[in-house]
Amino acid sequence: MATTEVVVQTAEERIEVALRAWGAAMRAGRSGCGYPSVNVLHRSWSPPAQGMRPGMKVTPPMAADVARLGARIAELCLRLRNTLVVVYVHGVPAVEQAARLGCAESTVRARVREAKLLLM
């Protein structure tokens, strides 16, 4: 008999997963496909209209849930927003970020925790 395991995530785990996905999307230029949506050599070029066949791959839109989280992060105060960007987009550990800011590591961790609470 096969057993099924039910995985229950806490709110903290869900927001952590969502923030990691948001950070990955920001690092990868939203979709991660690697193709530009604007040609830097020809300023007049733009992606084809919807329904038209593109001459090159066009970046698909960001996943709706990641976009919504990004909008909610944009509403945070600058201090919390910048902390999340440095931690989740740039991948800077709290210890290194604290050294750069000249503050305690616990301060950086408290900012991340406060931002997560506001986003839950």
trRosetta pair geometry for C-beta under 8 A, 3 or more apart (Angstrom, degrees):
i j d omega theta_ij theta_ji phi_ij phi_ji
9 13 4.2 -130 -165 90 94 125
9 14 5.0 116 126 -58 127 83
9 17 7.4 -37 -155 -4 153 137
10 13 4.8 98 51 6 74 101
10 14 7.1 -137 95 -5 40 87
11 14 5.6 -54 -147 36 33 113
11 15 6.4 27 157 -15 66 106
11 120 5.1 59 165 -146 123 124
12 15 6.1 -57 -147 38 28 105
12 16 6.3 31 153 -21 63 108
12 116 6.9 48 -132 158 72 137
12 120 7.8 -29 -77 -90 49 133
13 16 5.6 -55 -148 35 31 114
13 17 6.4 31 155 -18 65 105
14 17 5.9 -55 -150 36 30 109
14 18 6.3 28 153 -17 65 109
15 18 5.4 -53 -144 40 35 113
15 19 6.1 36 156 -21 67 105
15 116 5.1 121 123 -154 145 94
15 119 5.7 126 -143 98 125 114
15 120 5.6 -68 -59 -83 141 82
16 19 5.9 -54 -145 36 28 109
16 20 6.5 29 154 -19 62 105
16 116 7.5 7 -65 -125 68 133
17 20 5.8 -55 -150 35 30 111
17 21 6.5 30 152 -18 64 106
18 21 5.7 -55 -149 37 32 111
18 22 6.3 34 152 -20 65 105
18 65 7.1 -103 -131 148 106 109
18 66 7.6 -175 -164 -101 77 62
18 69 5.3 -179 164 -96 114 154
18 119 7.9 -163 91 145 133 131
19 22 5.5 -50 -144 37 34 114
19 23 6.3 37 154 -20 65 104
19 69 7.4 -150 -84 172 51 141
19 84 6.8 -110 -149 -156 119 109
19 88 5.0 -109 161 -105 95 151
19 116 7.4 -62 -42 -99 145 93
19 119 7.8 98 -69 96 106 165
20 23 5.7 -52 -147 36 31 113
20 24 6.4 32 153 -19 63 105
20 88 6.5 -133 -95 -145 39 105
21 24 5.7 -54 -147 37 31 111
21 25 6.3 32 153 -19 64 106
21 63 7.7 -49 161 57 126 138
21 65 7.8 16 106 102 146 105
21 66 5.5 -116 128 -96 106 109
21 69 7.8 94 80 42 101 156
22 25 5.7 -56 -149 36 30 111
22 26 6.4 29 153 -18 65 106
22 66 5.3 168 -93 -152 67 86
22 69 5.0 -110 -77 104 132 129
22 70 5.9 169 -145 -67 114 80
22 73 7.0 131 172 -24 156 148
22 88 6.4 29 83 141 94 142
23 26 5.7 -55 -148 36 31 110
23 27 6.3 30 155 -18 65 106
23 87 7.8 -88 -97 104 141 64
23 88 3.2 -132 -74 156 130 88
23 89 4.8 -144 -142 -74 80 47
23 91 7.5 117 169 -62 135 75
24 27 5.7 -54 -146 37 31 111
24 28 6.1 13 161 -6 66 115
24 32 7.2 -2 152 -72 93 130
25 28 6.1 -66 -140 47 26 101
25 30 5.5 18 175 -141 90 34
25 31 7.4 26 -144 -67 85 22
25 32 7.1 -86 -117 -35 52 100
25 62 5.7 77 -173 -139 137 112
25 63 7.3 -118 -95 26 143 96
25 66 4.9 98 -16 172 163 148
25 70 7.8 -93 90 -59 132 126
26 30 7.5 30 -95 -74 33 50
26 70 7.7 150 -69 -107 105 118
26 85 7.6 -113 142 -134 165 80
26 88 7.7 82 37 115 132 94
26 89 4.5 -52 95 -116 135 112
27 89 5.9 171 -58 -159 83 69
28 31 6.7 -111 120 78 111 32
28 32 3.4 -4 161 -89 151 74
28 34 7.9 -61 -168 -62 92 64
29 32 7.1 154 55 -68 77 33
29 34 7.8 123 47 -89 132 30
29 59 6.9 -95 130 -123 107 147
30 59 6.4 78 76 167 115 131
30 61 7.7 -68 156 -167 128 35
30 62 4.5 -93 -168 -72 99 102
31 59 4.8 172 19 -165 136 89
31 60 5.1 123 -119 56 146 76
31 61 7.6 116 -75 94 113 9
31 62 6.6 -130 -69 -87 69 57
33 57 6.4 -134 150 140 134 131
33 59 5.7 -178 43 -117 123 68
33 60 6.8 103 -31 14 140 87
35 56 6.3 -173 -172 151 128 100
35 57 4.0 123 25 83 174 105
35 58 7.1 -94 107 -84 124 12
35 59 6.3 -168 78 -63 83 74
36 39 6.7 126 103 -83 131 43
36 40 7.3 -81 -170 -19 165 90
36 56 7.9 12 63 120 75 137
36 59 7.5 -50 -176 -33 17 112
37 47 5.3 -31 -168 -50 86 124
37 58 5.5 66 -119 -154 87 74
37 59 4.5 -74 -54 18 114 106
38 45 7.2 138 -160 94 54 89
38 46 6.9 -15 -113 -116 77 60
38 47 7.8 -70 -73 -31 54 85
39 42 4.8 8 105 49 126 86
39 43 7.9 -133 85 -72 80 21
39 45 4.1 15 33 72 123 140
42 45 4.3 69 96 -12 109 111
47 54 6.4 -31 -157 -114 81 119
47 58 4.5 81 -136 -122 127 131
48 52 3.7 -119 158 91 125 124
48 53 7.0 7 75 75 169 27
48 54 4.9 -157 18 -94 118 66
48 55 7.3 124 -39 -5 118 77
48 58 7.3 -120 33 -49 79 144
49 52 4.9 80 60 -3 73 123
54 57 6.6 111 100 -106 138 17
54 58 4.9 -157 -94 -22 162 107
61 67 7.6 -12 162 -58 99 142
62 66 5.3 -109 165 86 107 114
62 67 4.7 133 94 -64 115 97
62 70 7.4 13 126 0 159 146
63 66 4.5 76 68 12 95 108
63 67 6.8 -167 88 -10 44 88
64 67 5.6 -57 -146 38 31 113
64 68 6.3 32 156 -21 66 104
65 68 5.7 -49 -147 34 33 112
65 69 6.5 33 153 -17 63 104
66 69 5.7 -52 -150 37 33 111
66 70 6.3 39 149 -22 64 105
67 70 5.5 -52 -149 35 32 116
67 71 6.6 35 151 -20 64 102
68 71 5.7 -52 -152 33 34 112
68 72 6.5 31 150 -16 65 104
69 72 5.6 -55 -149 38 35 111
69 73 6.2 38 151 -21 67 104
69 119 7.2 45 -146 -162 86 126
70 73 5.6 -51 -145 35 31 112
70 74 6.4 38 152 -24 63 103
71 74 5.6 -50 -151 30 32 116
71 75 7.0 33 150 -21 60 102
72 75 5.7 -54 -158 29 37 113
72 76 7.6 51 144 -34 62 91
72 119 5.7 109 130 -128 130 87
73 76 5.7 -36 -164 6 44 116
73 81 5.9 117 165 -125 82 87
73 84 6.0 -123 -147 91 121 155
73 115 7.8 36 -128 -174 82 117
73 119 7.1 7 -78 -96 70 127
74 81 6.9 63 -116 -125 28 136
76 80 4.3 -99 164 87 126 117
76 81 4.5 159 81 -60 107 86
76 84 7.4 82 59 3 159 135
76 115 5.9 23 -136 -131 155 95
76 118 6.3 116 -107 101 102 146
76 119 7.7 -35 -66 -62 123 95
77 80 5.2 81 60 16 80 101
77 81 6.8 -155 90 -7 34 95
78 81 5.6 -59 -137 42 28 112
78 82 5.9 26 166 -18 67 110
79 82 6.3 -58 -147 37 20 106
79 83 6.6 22 153 -20 58 109
79 111 6.6 -114 143 -137 94 127
80 83 5.6 -55 -150 34 32 114
80 84 6.5 31 154 -17 66 104
80 111 5.7 -165 -110 -174 65 91
80 114 6.2 -107 -109 96 123 105
80 115 4.2 158 -175 -83 111 103
80 118 7.2 33 165 33 164 145
81 84 5.9 -58 -154 36 30 109
81 85 6.5 30 151 -20 65 106
81 115 7.6 154 -68 -121 36 130
82 85 5.5 -52 -146 35 35 114
82 86 6.3 32 157 -17 67 105
83 86 6.0 -57 -149 37 29 107
83 87 6.2 18 158 -10 65 113
83 97 7.5 95 -139 168 74 150
83 108 6.5 175 -144 -151 115 72
83 111 4.2 -150 -105 126 175 131
83 112 6.0 -135 141 -67 121 68
83 115 6.5 -167 77 -27 116 143
84 87 5.9 -62 -140 44 29 105
84 88 5.5 -12 177 16 70 117
84 89 7.8 66 131 -7 66 94
84 112 6.9 129 -85 -118 68 73
84 115 5.4 -152 -57 152 115 164
85 88 6.9 -67 -120 53 17 83
85 89 4.8 -22 -164 24 61 127
85 90 6.7 50 143 -5 68 100
86 89 7.2 -18 -64 51 11 87
86 90 5.1 -34 -148 44 44 124
86 92 4.9 -42 168 41 90 123
86 97 5.5 112 133 -113 137 128
87 90 7.5 42 0 55 10 81
87 91 7.5 38 176 -109 32 19
87 92 6.5 -83 -93 61 40 73
87 94 7.0 17 -107 -72 111 74
87 97 6.9 -41 -72 -42 79 158
87 108 7.7 146 -71 172 118 108
87 112 5.9 40 -19 -97 172 124
88 91 7.5 16 -166 -72 13 52
92 96 5.2 -118 -176 86 92 118
92 97 4.9 112 121 -62 118 95
92 100 7.7 -20 174 2 148 142
93 96 4.9 87 62 12 83 102
93 97 6.9 -154 94 -5 40 90
94 97 5.6 -57 -142 41 32 112
94 98 6.1 36 158 -23 67 106
94 105 5.2 86 133 -160 104 89
94 108 4.4 166 -153 101 90 131
94 109 5.4 34 -148 -61 155 82
94 112 7.4 -83 -94 -11 117 139
95 98 5.9 -56 -151 34 26 111
95 99 6.6 26 151 -19 61 106
95 105 5.3 -12 -98 -105 57 125
96 99 5.6 -53 -150 34 34 113
96 100 6.5 35 152 -19 65 104
97 100 5.7 -53 -150 35 33 113
97 101 6.3 20 155 -8 66 111
97 108 5.0 118 94 -123 118 150
98 101 5.9 -64 -144 46 30 103
98 102 8.0 -141 166 32 56 7
98 103 5.4 -103 -152 78 78 70
98 104 6.0 -46 -157 134 132 17
98 105 4.4 -99 -22 -84 163 53
98 107 6.5 126 -118 53 102 97
98 108 4.9 -110 -66 -15 90 128
99 102 7.5 30 -176 -72 29 38
101 107 7.6 -127 98 94 139 130
101 108 7.2 151 29 -71 143 105
103 107 4.3 -58 144 52 126 153
103 108 7.0 141 88 -40 113 83
104 107 4.8 111 64 -10 78 98
104 108 7.8 -148 100 2 52 80
105 108 5.8 -53 -160 35 43 109
105 109 6.3 38 147 -15 72 108
106 109 5.5 -55 -143 43 36 112
106 110 6.0 42 154 -26 67 105
107 110 5.7 -53 -147 34 28 113
107 111 6.6 30 152 -20 62 103
108 111 5.7 -53 -153 32 32 112
108 112 6.6 31 151 -16 65 103
109 112 5.7 -52 -150 36 35 111
109 113 6.2 36 151 -19 66 107
110 113 5.5 -53 -144 39 32 113
110 114 6.2 34 154 -21 66 105
111 114 5.7 -51 -144 36 30 111
111 115 6.3 31 155 -19 64 105
112 115 5.8 -55 -149 36 30 111
112 116 6.4 31 153 -20 64 106
113 116 5.8 -55 -149 36 30 112
113 117 6.5 32 153 -21 64 104
114 117 5.7 -53 -151 34 32 113
114 118 6.5 28 153 -16 64 107
115 118 5.8 -59 -151 39 32 110
115 119 6.3 24 154 -15 67 112
116 119 5.7 -63 -145 41 31 107
116 120 6.5 42 155 -37 66 100
117 120 5.9 -44 -149 15 31 115
